[in-house]
Amino acid sequence: MLEHAAAQQAPPVLRVLIGDDHRIVREGIKQILAEAPQVQVVAEAATGPEVLVQVALLQAGAGLDLVLLDIALPGMDGLDVLQQLQRDWPRLPVLMLSTYPEKQYAVRCIRLGASGYLNKSADPDDMLAAVHKVAAGGVYLTPGAAEALAQAVGREGKTGAQALSHREHQVYRLLTQGHSVSDIGAQLGLAANTVSTYRARILEKTGTKNDVELALYAERHPNA
Protein backbone atom coordinates (compact mmCIF):
# COMPACT_ATOMS: atom_id res chain seq x y z
CA MET A 1 0.00 0.00 0.00
CA LEU A 2 2.80 2.44 0.95
CA GLU A 3 4.73 1.59 -2.22
CA HIS A 4 1.60 2.20 -4.29
CA ALA A 5 1.05 5.60 -2.62
CA ALA A 6 4.66 6.58 -3.19
CA ALA A 7 4.41 5.65 -6.84
CA GLN A 8 1.31 7.80 -7.20
CA GLN A 9 3.05 10.81 -5.61
CA ALA A 10 6.31 10.53 -7.57
CA PRO A 11 6.64 13.37 -10.10
CA PRO A 12 6.94 12.40 -13.75
CA VAL A 13 10.45 12.18 -15.19
CA LEU A 14 11.33 15.01 -17.56
CA ARG A 15 13.00 13.71 -20.72
CA VAL A 16 15.61 16.19 -21.97
CA LEU A 17 17.75 16.52 -25.09
CA ILE A 18 20.94 18.63 -24.99
CA GLY A 19 22.06 20.25 -28.23
CA ASP A 20 25.58 21.71 -27.95
CA ASP A 21 28.71 21.18 -30.03
CA HIS A 22 31.09 21.18 -27.05
CA ARG A 23 31.25 17.87 -25.22
CA ILE A 24 32.60 19.48 -22.05
CA VAL A 25 29.55 21.76 -21.97
CA ARG A 26 27.17 18.84 -22.43
CA GLU A 27 28.91 16.94 -19.64
CA GLY A 28 28.64 19.97 -17.35
CA ILE A 29 24.92 20.35 -18.06
CA LYS A 30 24.34 16.63 -17.47
CA GLN A 31 26.13 16.89 -14.14
CA ILE A 32 23.88 19.78 -13.11
CA LEU A 33 20.71 17.99 -14.21
CA ALA A 34 21.82 14.83 -12.39
CA GLU A 35 21.12 16.75 -9.16
CA ALA A 36 17.42 16.51 -10.00
CA PRO A 37 16.36 12.84 -9.99
CA GLN A 38 13.18 13.63 -11.89
CA VAL A 39 15.18 14.95 -14.89
CA GLN A 40 16.67 12.50 -17.38
CA VAL A 41 18.96 13.39 -20.29
CA VAL A 42 17.83 10.97 -22.97
CA ALA A 43 19.84 12.26 -25.93
CA GLU A 44 22.65 14.57 -27.00
CA ALA A 45 23.42 16.26 -30.30
CA ALA A 46 26.50 18.17 -31.47
CA THR A 47 25.10 19.78 -34.65
CA GLY A 48 21.91 21.51 -35.72
CA PRO A 49 20.77 18.77 -38.12
CA GLU A 50 21.52 16.13 -35.48
CA VAL A 51 19.21 17.91 -33.03
CA LEU A 52 16.35 17.70 -35.53
CA VAL A 53 17.01 14.01 -36.23
CA GLN A 54 17.18 13.14 -32.53
CA VAL A 55 13.98 15.05 -31.74
CA ALA A 56 12.11 13.29 -34.55
CA LEU A 57 13.28 9.88 -33.34
CA LEU A 58 12.36 10.58 -29.73
CA GLN A 59 8.97 12.06 -30.58
CA ALA A 60 8.19 8.95 -32.62
CA GLY A 61 9.06 6.81 -29.60
CA ALA A 62 8.96 7.51 -25.88
CA GLY A 63 8.60 11.25 -26.37
CA LEU A 64 10.52 14.33 -25.25
CA ASP A 65 9.70 17.05 -22.72
CA LEU A 66 12.38 19.69 -23.31
CA VAL A 67 15.26 20.69 -25.60
CA LEU A 68 18.25 22.59 -24.24
CA LEU A 69 19.64 24.26 -27.34
CA ASP A 70 22.84 26.19 -27.98
CA ILE A 71 22.63 29.15 -30.38
CA ALA A 72 26.01 28.59 -32.05
CA LEU A 73 25.73 25.13 -33.60
CA PRO A 74 27.64 23.79 -36.62
CA GLY A 75 25.74 22.59 -39.66
CA MET A 76 22.66 24.67 -38.82
CA ASP A 77 22.38 27.73 -36.64
CA GLY A 78 20.58 27.20 -33.33
CA LEU A 79 17.99 29.85 -34.14
CA ASP A 80 17.24 28.11 -37.44
CA VAL A 81 16.88 24.84 -35.51
CA LEU A 82 14.51 26.60 -33.10
CA GLN A 83 12.33 27.79 -35.96
CA GLN A 84 12.24 24.30 -37.48
CA LEU A 85 11.27 22.79 -34.13
CA GLN A 86 8.51 25.38 -33.81
CA ARG A 87 7.13 24.33 -37.18
CA ASP A 88 7.38 20.58 -36.62
CA TRP A 89 6.80 20.31 -32.85
CA PRO A 90 5.14 23.57 -31.76
CA ARG A 91 4.30 22.25 -28.28
CA LEU A 92 7.85 21.11 -27.50
CA PRO A 93 9.50 23.61 -25.10
CA VAL A 94 12.97 24.88 -26.06
CA LEU A 95 15.33 26.54 -23.60
CA MET A 96 18.09 28.42 -25.41
CA LEU A 97 21.62 28.34 -24.00
CA SER A 98 24.34 30.73 -25.05
CA THR A 99 27.46 32.65 -24.13
CA TYR A 100 26.09 35.70 -25.96
CA PRO A 101 24.83 38.65 -23.87
CA GLU A 102 21.15 38.46 -22.99
CA LYS A 103 20.43 41.93 -24.37
CA GLN A 104 21.61 40.82 -27.81
CA TYR A 105 19.81 37.51 -28.19
CA ALA A 106 17.22 36.86 -25.46
CA VAL A 107 14.49 38.93 -27.10
CA ARG A 108 15.19 37.45 -30.54
CA CYS A 109 15.00 33.90 -29.14
CA ILE A 110 11.70 34.54 -27.36
CA ARG A 111 10.21 36.10 -30.47
CA LEU A 112 11.22 33.04 -32.48
CA GLY A 113 9.35 30.78 -30.07
CA ALA A 114 11.84 29.81 -27.35
CA SER A 115 10.42 29.26 -23.87
CA GLY A 116 13.47 30.73 -22.17
CA TYR A 117 17.01 32.02 -22.52
CA LEU A 118 19.88 31.21 -20.19
CA ASN A 119 23.58 32.01 -20.25
CA LYS A 120 25.81 28.93 -20.02
CA SER A 121 27.57 30.46 -17.03
CA ALA A 122 24.32 30.59 -15.05
CA ASP A 123 24.20 29.26 -11.52
CA PRO A 124 23.22 25.54 -11.42
CA ASP A 125 20.16 26.36 -9.30
CA ASP A 126 19.02 28.83 -11.97
CA MET A 127 19.44 26.21 -14.68
CA LEU A 128 17.38 23.67 -12.75
CA ALA A 129 14.72 26.29 -12.07
CA ALA A 130 14.66 27.18 -15.77
CA VAL A 131 14.35 23.55 -16.83
CA HIS A 132 11.42 22.90 -14.51
CA LYS A 133 9.58 26.11 -15.38
CA VAL A 134 9.95 25.68 -19.14
CA ALA A 135 9.04 21.98 -19.05
CA ALA A 136 5.90 22.90 -17.11
CA GLY A 137 4.81 25.23 -19.91
CA GLY A 138 6.14 28.48 -18.49
CA VAL A 139 8.61 31.03 -19.84
CA TYR A 140 11.91 31.52 -18.04
CA LEU A 141 13.60 34.91 -18.17
CA THR A 142 16.36 36.29 -15.98
CA PRO A 143 15.86 39.87 -14.76
CA GLY A 144 18.24 41.07 -17.47
CA ALA A 145 16.38 39.24 -20.22
CA ALA A 146 13.02 40.45 -18.89
CA GLU A 147 14.27 44.04 -18.96
CA ALA A 148 15.54 43.64 -22.53
CA LEU A 149 12.17 42.19 -23.57
CA ALA A 150 10.28 45.03 -21.91
CA GLN A 151 12.45 47.58 -23.70
CA ALA A 152 11.92 45.82 -27.01
CA VAL A 153 8.15 45.80 -26.53
CA GLY A 154 8.35 49.51 -25.83
CA ARG A 155 10.08 50.00 -29.18
CA GLU A 156 7.48 48.19 -31.26
CA GLY A 157 7.12 49.56 -34.74
CA LYS A 158 10.61 48.25 -35.35
CA THR A 159 13.22 50.41 -36.97
CA GLY A 160 16.90 49.99 -37.73
CA ALA A 161 18.47 46.72 -36.63
CA GLN A 162 15.24 45.80 -34.84
CA ALA A 163 13.59 45.48 -38.26
CA LEU A 164 16.11 42.91 -39.52
CA SER A 165 14.99 39.38 -40.24
CA HIS A 166 16.74 36.48 -38.50
CA ARG A 167 19.10 35.86 -41.43
CA GLU A 168 19.74 39.58 -41.92
CA HIS A 169 20.62 39.86 -38.25
CA GLN A 170 23.12 37.01 -38.59
CA VAL A 171 24.80 38.79 -41.50
CA TYR A 172 24.63 42.11 -39.64
CA ARG A 173 26.46 40.66 -36.64
CA LEU A 174 29.20 39.16 -38.79
CA LEU A 175 29.60 42.32 -40.87
CA THR A 176 30.00 44.46 -37.75
CA GLN A 177 32.61 42.01 -36.47
CA GLY A 178 34.70 42.72 -39.57
CA HIS A 179 34.00 39.59 -41.62
CA SER A 180 34.03 39.84 -45.41
CA VAL A 181 31.12 38.86 -47.63
CA SER A 182 32.92 35.68 -48.70
CA ASP A 183 33.72 34.77 -45.07
CA ILE A 184 30.10 35.25 -44.09
CA GLY A 185 28.93 33.14 -47.01
CA ALA A 186 31.23 30.32 -45.93
CA GLN A 187 30.06 30.49 -42.30
CA LEU A 188 26.36 30.59 -43.10
CA GLY A 189 26.42 28.34 -46.16
CA LEU A 190 25.25 31.11 -48.49
CA ALA A 191 26.43 32.26 -51.92
CA ALA A 192 28.42 35.50 -51.89
CA ASN A 193 25.82 37.31 -54.01
CA THR A 194 23.11 36.27 -51.52
CA VAL A 195 25.15 37.74 -48.68
CA SER A 196 25.60 40.91 -50.73
CA THR A 197 21.83 41.14 -51.12
CA TYR A 198 21.37 40.80 -47.36
CA ARG A 199 24.09 43.43 -46.84
CA ALA A 200 22.24 45.88 -49.10
CA ARG A 201 19.00 45.36 -47.14
CA ILE A 202 20.86 45.83 -43.85
CA LEU A 203 22.41 49.11 -45.00
CA GLU A 204 18.99 50.33 -46.12
CA LYS A 205 17.22 49.38 -42.89
CA THR A 206 19.93 50.87 -40.67
CA GLY A 207 20.30 54.00 -42.78
CA THR A 208 24.01 53.43 -43.33
CA LYS A 209 26.02 53.69 -46.55
CA ASN A 210 28.95 51.32 -46.04
CA ASP A 211 30.56 48.86 -43.61
CA VAL A 212 32.35 51.62 -41.68
CA GLU A 213 29.08 53.44 -40.99
CA LEU A 214 27.47 50.11 -40.13
CA ALA A 215 30.20 49.38 -37.57
CA LEU A 216 29.65 52.82 -36.02
CA TYR A 217 25.90 52.14 -35.99
CA ALA A 218 26.52 48.87 -34.12
CA GLU A 219 28.62 50.71 -31.52
CA ARG A 220 25.80 53.19 -30.94
CA HIS A 221 23.20 50.39 -30.73
CA PRO A 222 24.92 47.60 -28.75
CA ASN A 223 21.63 45.95 -27.78
CA ALA A 224 20.28 45.68 -31.33
HUHUGI-V233050 format. One record per pair of residues at least 24 apart in sequence whose ideal C-beta (glycine too) atoms are under 10 Angstrom apart, sorted by the first residue. I is the first residue (numbers start at 1). GAP is how many residues later the second one is. D is the distance in Angstrom with one decimal. If there is no record, write none. Layout:
i = (I;I)
gap = (GAP;GAP)
d = (D;D)
//
This chain:
i = (10;10;11;11;11;11;11;12;12;12;13;13;13;13;13;13;14;14;14;14;14;14;14;14;14;14;14;14;14;14;15;15;15;15;15;15;15;15;15;15;15;15;16;16;16;16;16;16;16;16;16;16;16;16;16;17;17;17;17;17;17;17;17;17;17;17;17;17;17;17;17;17;18;18;18;18;18;18;18;18;18;18;18;18;18;19;19;19;19;19;19;19;19;19;19;19;19;19;19;19;19;19;19;19;19;19;19;19;20;20;20;20;20;20;20;20;20;20;20;20;20;20;20;21;21;21;21;21;21;21;21;21;21;21;22;22;22;22;25;25;25;25;26;26;28;28;28;29;29;29;29;29;29;29;31;32;32;32;32;32;32;32;32;33;33;33;33;33;35;35;35;35;36;36;36;36;36;38;38;39;39;39;39;39;39;40;41;43;44;45;45;45;45;45;46;46;46;46;47;47;47;47;47;48;48;48;48;48;48;48;48;48;48;48;48;49;49;49;49;49;49;50;50;50;50;51;51;51;51;51;51;51;51;52;52;52;52;52;52;52;55;55;55;55;55;55;55;56;56;58;58;59;59;59;63;64;64;64;65;65;65;65;65;65;66;66;66;66;66;66;66;66;66;66;66;66;67;67;67;67;67;67;67;67;68;68;68;68;68;68;68;68;68;68;68;69;69;69;69;69;69;69;70;70;70;70;70;71;71;71;71;71;71;71;71;71;71;72;72;72;72;74;75;76;77;77;77;77;77;77;78;78;78;79;79;79;79;79;79;79;79;79;79;80;80;80;80;80;82;82;82;82;82;82;83;83;83;85;85;85;86;86;86;87;91;93;93;93;93;93;93;93;93;93;94;95;95;95;95;95;95;95;95;96;96;97;97;97;100;101;101;101;101;101;102;102;102;102;102;102;102;102;102;102;103;103;103;103;103;103;103;103;103;103;104;104;104;104;104;104;105;105;105;105;106;106;106;106;106;106;106;106;106;107;107;107;107;107;107;107;107;107;107;107;108;108;108;108;108;108;109;110;110;110;110;110;110;110;111;111;111;112;114;114;115;115;115;116;116;116;116;117;117;117;117;117;117;118;118;119;119;148;151;152;158;159;159;159;160;160;160;160;160;160;160;160;160;161;161;161;161;161;161;161;161;161;162;162;162;162;162;163;163;163;163;163;163;164;164;164;164;164;164;165;165;165;165;167;167;167;167;168;168;168;168;168;168;168;169;169;169;170;170;171;171;171;171;171;171;171;172;172;172;172;172;172;172;172;172;172;172;173;173;174;175;175;175;175;175;175;175;176;176;176;176;176;176;176;176;176;176;176;177;177;178;178;179;180;181)
gap = (27;28;25;26;27;28;121;26;53;123;24;25;26;27;29;52;24;25;26;27;28;50;51;52;79;117;118;120;121;122;24;25;26;27;28;43;47;48;49;50;51;120;24;25;26;27;28;48;49;50;51;52;79;115;119;24;25;26;27;28;34;37;38;41;47;48;49;50;51;52;75;77;24;25;26;27;28;33;36;48;49;50;51;52;79;24;25;26;27;28;29;31;32;33;35;36;48;49;50;51;54;59;62;63;66;75;77;78;24;25;26;27;31;48;49;50;51;52;53;58;77;78;100;24;25;26;27;29;49;51;52;53;54;57;24;48;50;98;45;72;74;95;42;44;92;96;99;39;41;68;91;95;98;102;93;90;91;92;93;94;95;96;99;35;91;94;95;98;89;90;92;93;88;91;92;95;96;94;97;26;27;89;92;93;96;25;27;24;24;24;25;28;30;36;24;27;28;29;26;27;28;29;34;24;25;26;27;28;29;30;31;32;33;34;36;24;25;26;27;32;35;24;25;26;31;24;25;27;30;31;33;34;43;24;28;29;32;33;36;37;26;29;30;33;34;37;39;32;33;31;34;29;30;33;29;25;28;29;27;28;66;69;70;71;26;27;28;29;49;50;64;65;66;68;69;70;25;26;27;28;29;47;48;67;25;26;27;28;29;48;50;59;62;63;66;25;26;27;28;29;40;45;26;27;28;29;50;25;26;27;28;29;34;37;38;43;46;25;26;27;28;113;114;113;89;90;93;110;111;112;27;31;36;26;29;30;33;34;35;87;88;90;91;32;86;87;90;108;26;27;30;31;32;84;29;30;83;27;28;29;26;27;28;26;46;38;40;41;42;43;44;45;46;47;40;32;35;36;38;39;40;44;45;38;44;25;30;33;73;43;44;47;121;122;39;40;41;42;43;44;45;46;47;121;41;42;44;45;46;48;49;119;120;121;44;65;69;118;119;120;40;43;64;68;35;36;38;39;40;41;42;43;46;34;38;41;42;43;44;45;46;48;55;116;40;44;54;56;58;61;36;29;31;35;36;38;39;42;38;41;55;54;25;26;24;25;26;24;25;26;29;24;25;27;28;31;32;24;27;25;26;75;72;71;47;46;47;48;42;45;46;47;48;57;60;61;64;41;44;45;53;56;57;60;62;63;43;44;59;61;62;38;39;41;42;43;61;34;37;38;41;42;60;33;36;37;40;27;28;31;34;29;30;31;33;34;37;38;29;33;55;25;28;24;25;26;27;28;30;31;26;27;29;30;31;33;34;42;45;46;52;45;51;25;24;27;28;36;39;40;43;26;30;35;38;39;40;41;42;43;45;48;38;41;33;37;32;31;30)
d = (9.5;7.9;9.8;9.1;4.8;9.9;9.6;7.2;8.3;9.6;8.3;5.5;7.2;5.1;9.3;8.4;6.2;4.8;6.8;9.7;9.6;9.4;4.6;6.1;9.9;7.0;7.6;9.7;4.9;9.1;8.5;5.7;8.4;4.7;8.5;7.3;6.9;6.4;5.3;4.8;7.5;9.2;6.7;5.2;6.6;8.2;9.8;7.7;6.7;4.9;7.5;6.3;9.2;7.1;8.0;7.5;6.6;4.5;7.2;6.7;7.1;5.8;6.4;6.7;5.9;9.1;7.4;5.0;7.1;8.4;9.5;9.7;9.5;7.6;5.1;7.4;9.7;9.2;9.7;9.7;8.1;4.9;8.3;8.6;8.6;9.0;7.6;4.6;7.9;8.3;7.6;7.6;4.1;9.3;8.0;8.9;6.3;6.7;4.6;5.9;6.5;7.3;7.1;9.9;9.8;9.2;9.9;8.6;7.9;8.0;7.2;10.0;9.5;7.6;8.0;4.2;9.8;9.0;7.5;9.1;6.8;10.0;8.4;8.8;4.8;6.6;9.0;9.5;6.7;7.5;5.7;5.5;8.8;9.7;8.2;8.0;9.5;9.2;7.6;8.1;9.5;6.4;9.1;9.3;8.3;9.2;9.8;6.4;10.0;7.8;8.4;9.5;7.4;9.6;8.6;9.4;9.5;4.5;9.1;9.9;5.4;6.8;8.9;8.7;9.1;7.8;7.3;6.9;7.0;9.1;9.7;6.7;9.9;9.8;5.5;7.5;7.7;8.7;9.8;9.0;8.6;7.8;6.3;8.1;8.3;9.1;8.8;9.4;9.8;9.0;9.6;8.4;9.9;9.3;9.5;8.0;7.6;8.8;5.9;5.1;3.8;6.9;9.2;9.9;4.3;7.1;4.7;2.6;6.4;6.6;9.6;6.6;4.5;9.7;8.5;9.0;9.2;4.9;5.4;8.3;9.6;9.5;7.4;9.0;9.6;9.2;7.9;8.3;5.3;9.6;8.9;7.9;9.8;7.7;9.8;6.4;5.9;7.3;7.8;9.7;9.1;9.2;6.5;7.8;6.5;7.1;9.7;7.6;8.6;10.0;9.7;8.5;6.2;7.5;9.5;8.2;6.4;9.5;8.1;7.3;9.4;9.3;5.1;9.5;7.7;5.2;7.6;6.5;8.4;9.8;9.7;6.4;9.4;6.1;4.6;9.8;6.5;7.3;4.7;7.2;9.2;9.6;9.5;9.5;9.9;8.1;5.3;8.3;5.7;9.7;8.6;8.7;9.1;7.5;9.2;5.4;7.1;5.6;6.6;9.2;9.2;7.9;7.8;5.3;6.6;8.9;8.0;6.2;7.5;4.3;8.5;6.3;6.3;9.4;7.5;9.8;9.1;9.8;7.2;7.8;7.9;10.0;8.8;8.6;8.5;9.0;6.8;9.5;7.5;9.4;9.7;8.8;9.6;8.3;7.1;7.0;6.0;9.9;8.8;5.8;9.3;8.8;7.9;9.4;7.5;8.5;9.0;9.6;9.9;7.0;5.3;6.2;5.9;9.4;5.8;7.1;7.3;9.9;7.8;9.4;7.1;4.0;8.8;9.2;9.0;9.4;9.3;4.6;6.0;8.6;7.2;8.7;9.1;9.5;7.9;8.8;5.8;6.7;9.0;4.8;8.6;9.8;6.8;9.9;10.0;8.6;8.7;9.4;9.3;8.5;10.0;9.1;8.5;8.3;8.7;6.5;9.4;4.6;4.5;9.3;8.7;5.9;9.5;9.5;6.9;8.1;8.1;4.6;9.8;8.4;9.5;7.5;4.3;9.3;8.5;9.6;8.2;7.8;6.6;7.9;9.1;9.2;9.4;9.7;7.1;8.0;7.6;3.8;8.6;9.5;5.4;6.8;9.2;9.8;7.7;5.3;5.2;9.5;8.2;4.5;8.7;10.0;9.1;8.7;9.8;9.0;9.7;9.5;7.3;6.9;8.8;7.3;7.6;7.9;9.9;9.3;6.2;8.9;8.9;8.1;9.2;6.8;8.6;9.5;5.4;6.8;9.8;3.3;6.6;9.0;8.3;6.8;7.7;9.6;5.3;9.3;9.3;7.2;8.5;9.0;9.2;6.8;7.6;8.7;9.2;7.9;9.0;8.9;9.9;6.5;5.3;7.1;9.5;7.6;9.8;6.6;6.5;8.2;7.4;6.0;9.6;7.6;7.8;5.9;9.1;3.3;9.0;9.9;8.8;9.6;6.4;9.6;9.8;9.9;5.1;8.7;9.9;9.0;7.9;6.5;6.1;8.2;8.2;8.6;8.3;9.8;9.5;9.2;9.7;6.4;9.7;9.8;5.4;9.0;5.9;5.6;7.5;10.0;9.6;8.6;8.4;10.0;8.4;6.1;9.7;9.5;4.4;6.4;8.8;6.3;8.2;8.6;9.6;5.0;9.7;9.0;7.8;7.6;9.3;7.7;8.1;8.4;9.5;10.0;6.4;7.0;9.3;6.1;6.0;8.0;8.5;9.5;9.9;8.2;6.1;5.3;9.4;7.9;3.9;8.4;9.9;9.4;8.9;8.8;8.4;7.7;9.9;9.4;9.6)
//
